[in-house]
Amino acid sequence: QVQLVESGGGLVQPGGSLRLSCVASGTILSIYLMAWYRQAPGKQRELVAVITAGGTTNYADAVKGRFTISRDNAKNTVYLQMNSLKPDHTAVYYCTVILRSSLSYWGPGPQVTVSS
């Protein structure tokens, strides 16, 4: 099985930046994509950013030009760089990996809070 360990969450002031990290370990045969989701208080989970095994990226309209997803293949790690943060970015952010077999794995979802 695959295990995901996330880090980098916390409290940041509006306009500040955070970088989330997600390290994958275990049995990894073929990754279809890695992605970040978030769930704000009282709202449904939404897709934030996606990166494929080949490096193609896609973003939700709300975060284009503000967030950047990237990978370090040597470390089996995916990152989410979050800049110019706003209070409405406050949410639990979940890392996920989807394999070619359609199996999916989820990280624990650290909290990101943007507040002055």
PyMOL commands that set and color helices and strands:
alter all, ss='L'
color gray80, all
select helices_A, chain A and resi 61-63+73-75+87-89
alter helices_A, ss='H'
color red, helices_A
select strands_A, chain A and resi 2-7+10-12+18-26+31-39+46-52+57-59+67-72+77-82+91-99+104-106+111-114
alter strands_A, ss='S'
color yellow, strands_A
deselect
rebuild
show_as cartoon
